[in-house]
Amino acid sequence: MPLFEDYRPKSWNDFIGNDKAVSRVRAVLNRAKQTGKAFALWIDGASGTGKTTLAKLAAAELDADQQMDVVELDGDKCDKAAVHELESRLSLKAWKPGGFRVCVVNECHSMTPGAVQAWLTLLERISGRVAVIMTTTEGRKSDLFGTFDSPLKSRCICISLTNQGLAEAFAKRAQEIAEAEGLGGAEAKDYLALVRASKNNLREVISQIEGFELYRETQQAA
């Protein structure tokens, strides 16, 4: 398992930055738990800002069983047939009493036109304890799905993540991970430079750390 997966935030307190967006997501989840109503989230943002992590934390918050009640699908695998199959799975009762059944579509901008049309119908009629979460790095494009762009987003609660103003926080976390894994030794300024060179993509930074980018042998001398 890649290092960035090992260090993926396991709780809301571990999530770095985007406090307002996280608060909105948690408010949506709390309301859903109270009402038991289905909902759809659209989460967009640059690569490495935590979209997939938000989706995983949301599923955990909704008490969805990771093995039974969470379905993950990559956008390029999401065609019309896949959506119809998902509809059958989402219509089942959640395995855990009181929990939700969750569908996560990663990089949903890669879905086929047929899939988008199918979602327009499905999102209108899903009910009960079901949550659909779509993530994308291309969410700011106004013509992402042509004429279907606005109708799809209008059926979702849209939340955007930013990577602005997070360089120092990301650099601090990167240094903590590097040192915990015995891959550190560099100075704080080196981590900050790496984060900025990676355009504040924390996942990319952690991958480079795993590749010994900031390993300094002098730290290991004893």
C-alpha positions as CSV (number, residue, x, y, z in Angstrom):
1,M,0.0,0.0,0.0
2,P,1.4,3.4,-0.9
3,L,2.5,5.7,1.9
4,F,-0.1,8.3,1.2
5,E,-2.8,5.6,1.8
6,D,-1.2,4.6,5.1
7,Y,-1.4,8.3,6.2
8,R,-4.8,9.1,4.8
9,P,-6.7,11.0,7.5
10,K,-8.8,8.6,9.6
11,S,-10.8,11.3,11.4
12,W,-12.1,14.8,10.8
13,N,-9.5,16.2,13.1
14,D,-6.8,14.8,10.9
15,F,-8.1,16.6,7.8
16,I,-5.9,19.5,6.9
17,G,-7.4,22.8,5.6
18,N,-10.7,23.6,3.9
19,D,-12.4,24.1,7.3
20,K,-15.5,25.7,5.8
21,A,-16.0,23.0,3.2
22,V,-15.5,20.3,5.8
23,S,-18.0,22.0,8.1
24,R,-20.6,22.0,5.3
25,V,-20.0,18.3,4.6
26,R,-20.5,17.4,8.2
27,A,-23.6,19.5,8.4
28,V,-25.0,17.6,5.4
29,L,-24.2,14.3,7.0
30,N,-25.7,15.3,10.4
31,R,-29.0,16.3,8.7
32,A,-29.0,13.0,6.7
33,K,-28.5,10.9,9.8
34,Q,-31.4,12.8,11.4
35,T,-33.8,12.5,8.5
36,G,-32.7,9.2,6.9
37,K,-33.1,10.9,3.5
38,A,-31.0,10.1,0.4
39,F,-28.6,12.8,-0.9
40,A,-25.8,13.4,-3.4
41,L,-22.6,15.3,-2.9
42,W,-20.4,16.8,-5.7
43,I,-16.9,17.5,-4.4
44,D,-14.4,19.2,-6.7
45,G,-10.9,20.5,-6.2
46,A,-7.3,20.2,-7.3
47,S,-5.5,16.9,-7.1
48,G,-4.3,16.1,-3.6
49,T,-6.7,18.3,-1.7
50,G,-8.6,15.5,-0.1
51,K,-11.7,14.8,-2.2
52,T,-11.4,11.0,-1.8
53,T,-10.6,11.3,1.9
54,L,-13.7,13.4,2.4
55,A,-15.8,10.7,0.7
56,K,-14.3,8.0,2.9
57,L,-14.8,10.0,6.1
58,A,-18.4,10.7,5.0
59,A,-19.0,7.0,4.5
60,A,-17.6,6.3,8.0
61,E,-19.7,9.0,9.5
62,L,-22.8,7.5,7.9
63,D,-22.0,4.2,9.6
64,A,-21.7,2.5,6.2
65,D,-20.0,-0.9,6.3
66,Q,-16.9,-0.6,4.1
67,Q,-17.2,-4.2,2.8
68,M,-21.0,-4.3,2.3
69,D,-22.4,-0.8,2.0
70,V,-19.7,1.2,0.1
71,V,-19.4,1.0,-3.7
72,E,-16.5,2.8,-5.3
73,L,-16.3,3.3,-9.0
74,D,-13.8,5.2,-11.2
75,G,-15.4,7.6,-13.6
76,D,-13.8,6.0,-16.7
77,K,-15.6,2.7,-15.7
78,C,-18.9,4.5,-15.2
79,D,-21.1,4.0,-18.2
80,K,-24.9,3.7,-18.6
81,A,-24.9,0.0,-17.7
82,A,-22.8,0.6,-14.6
83,V,-25.2,3.2,-13.3
84,H,-28.2,0.8,-13.8
85,E,-26.2,-1.9,-11.9
86,L,-25.5,0.6,-9.2
87,E,-29.2,1.5,-9.0
88,S,-30.0,-2.2,-8.1
89,R,-27.3,-2.2,-5.4
90,L,-28.4,1.1,-3.9
91,S,-32.0,0.1,-3.7
92,L,-31.0,-2.6,-1.2
93,K,-31.4,-1.9,2.5
94,A,-28.2,-1.0,4.2
95,W,-26.6,-4.0,5.8
96,K,-25.9,-2.2,9.1
97,P,-29.2,-1.1,10.8
98,G,-29.4,2.6,10.7
99,G,-26.4,2.9,8.4
100,F,-26.3,4.3,4.8
101,R,-25.5,2.7,1.6
102,V,-22.8,4.8,-0.2
103,C,-21.7,5.1,-3.8
104,V,-18.5,7.0,-4.6
105,V,-17.7,7.9,-8.2
106,N,-14.1,9.1,-8.4
107,E,-13.0,11.5,-11.2
108,C,-16.6,11.6,-12.3
109,H,-15.7,14.0,-15.2
110,S,-14.6,10.8,-17.1
111,M,-18.2,9.3,-17.1
112,T,-19.8,8.6,-20.4
113,P,-22.6,10.8,-21.7
114,G,-24.9,7.8,-21.2
115,A,-23.9,7.5,-17.6
116,V,-24.6,11.2,-17.0
117,Q,-28.1,10.9,-18.4
118,A,-28.7,7.8,-16.3
119,W,-27.6,9.6,-13.2
120,L,-30.1,12.5,-13.9
121,T,-32.9,10.0,-13.6
122,L,-31.4,8.0,-10.7
123,L,-30.7,11.0,-8.5
124,E,-34.3,12.0,-8.9
125,R,-35.7,8.8,-7.5
126,I,-33.2,7.3,-5.0
127,S,-34.7,7.3,-1.5
128,G,-33.9,6.0,1.9
129,R,-30.5,5.8,3.5
130,V,-28.5,6.3,0.3
131,A,-25.6,8.7,-0.3
132,V,-24.0,9.3,-3.7
133,I,-20.6,11.2,-3.7
134,M,-19.0,12.3,-6.9
135,T,-15.5,13.7,-6.9
136,T,-13.6,15.5,-9.7
137,T,-10.6,17.7,-10.5
138,E,-12.5,19.3,-13.3
139,G,-15.6,20.6,-11.4
140,R,-14.9,24.3,-12.2
141,K,-15.5,23.8,-15.9
142,S,-18.9,25.1,-16.8
143,D,-19.4,22.8,-19.8
144,L,-18.1,19.6,-18.3
145,F,-21.0,17.5,-19.5
146,G,-22.4,20.0,-22.1
147,T,-26.1,20.5,-21.7
148,F,-26.2,18.0,-18.9
149,D,-23.7,19.8,-16.7
150,S,-26.1,22.1,-14.9
151,P,-28.9,19.5,-14.5
152,L,-26.5,17.0,-12.9
153,K,-25.0,19.5,-10.5
154,S,-28.4,20.9,-9.6
155,R,-29.2,17.4,-8.2
156,C,-26.2,17.5,-5.9
157,I,-24.9,19.5,-3.0
158,C,-21.8,21.1,-4.6
159,I,-18.7,21.7,-2.4
160,S,-15.3,22.9,-3.6
161,L,-11.9,22.3,-2.0
162,T,-9.0,24.6,-2.5
163,N,-5.3,24.1,-2.2
164,Q,-4.6,27.8,-1.6
165,G,-3.0,28.9,1.7
166,L,-2.1,25.3,2.7
167,A,1.6,25.1,1.8
168,E,2.9,25.5,5.3
169,A,0.4,23.1,6.9
170,F,1.1,20.5,4.2
171,A,4.8,20.9,4.6
172,K,4.6,20.4,8.4
173,R,2.5,17.2,7.8
174,A,4.9,16.0,5.2
175,Q,7.9,16.4,7.5
176,E,6.0,14.5,10.3
177,I,5.4,11.6,8.0
178,A,9.0,11.6,6.6
179,E,10.5,11.5,10.1
180,A,8.0,8.9,11.3
181,E,9.0,6.7,8.4
182,G,12.8,7.3,8.7
183,L,12.7,9.1,5.4
184,G,13.5,12.6,6.8
185,G,16.5,14.6,7.6
186,A,15.8,17.6,5.5
187,E,15.1,21.1,6.9
188,A,11.6,22.6,7.2
189,K,12.3,24.9,4.3
190,D,13.0,21.9,2.0
191,Y,9.6,20.4,2.7
192,L,7.9,23.8,2.0
193,A,9.8,24.0,-1.3
194,L,8.7,20.5,-2.2
195,V,5.1,21.3,-1.5
196,R,5.2,24.5,-3.5
197,A,6.9,22.7,-6.4
198,S,4.1,20.1,-6.3
199,K,1.5,22.9,-6.4
200,N,0.2,22.0,-2.9
201,N,-0.6,18.4,-3.9
202,L,0.0,16.6,-0.6
203,R,-0.4,13.1,-2.1
204,E,2.3,13.9,-4.6
205,V,4.6,15.2,-1.9
206,I,4.2,12.0,0.2
207,S,4.9,9.9,-2.9
208,Q,8.1,11.8,-3.4
209,I,9.1,11.4,0.2
210,E,8.5,7.7,-0.2
211,G,10.9,7.8,-3.1
212,F,13.6,9.3,-0.7
213,E,13.4,12.8,-2.2
214,L,14.1,14.4,1.1
215,Y,16.0,11.7,2.8
216,R,19.2,12.9,4.4
217,E,21.7,10.2,5.5
218,T,23.3,12.5,8.1
219,Q,20.2,12.0,10.2
220,Q,20.8,8.3,10.3
221,A,24.4,8.6,11.6
222,A,24.7,7.5,15.2
